[in-house]
Amino acid sequence: MPLQAYAGTYRNSFYGPVEVVLEGTSLKAYLGARRIAAPLTSCGDNLFRTTLDGPLNWPLSFEGTPAITKLSIEGMKDAVEESFLKQ
């Protein structure tokens, strides 16, 4: 899938927004109201990993066919809700 397909704003009622932006030839996620910037590296099959060290080094998986409609962050599975719906 082309990288532009992943771009957009995804929302979660508890955590707020995650904005995924295509910057040149790579993706970057901006997390939460503080817009923490997290470059994304593709791991294949709609799976990306942040390239931040520490607790924000989580896998992000995108879902939807033919268009991406949802983003899940694996490190949040024990939290209230891990899914972010594309707006």
Residue, then its C-alpha position, 0 to 999 in steps of 0.5 A: m500500500p502506498l505510504q499516503a494511504y496511512a496518512g491522516t488523523y486517527r482519534n481515540s476517546f481516551y488518548g486523543p489524536v494521532e496524526v500520521v503525516l507523509e514527510g518526503t518519503s517517510l511517515k511520522a506520527y504526532l502523538g497526543a495533544r502534545r504532538i510528540a513526534a515519532p518517525l515510523t519505520s515499516c515492518g511490512d504488512n501494515l505494521f510500523r514501529t516508532t523509532l523513539d527509544g524507551p516507552l514510546n517504541w511501540p508497534l503500530s498496526f493499520e487496518g482496513t481494506p481497501a482504505i485504512t480506517k483504524l490504527s492500533i498501538e500494541g503498547m496500549k493493549d492493557a489500557v482503556e482502548e487501543s484503537f484509533l479510528k481514522q477521521 
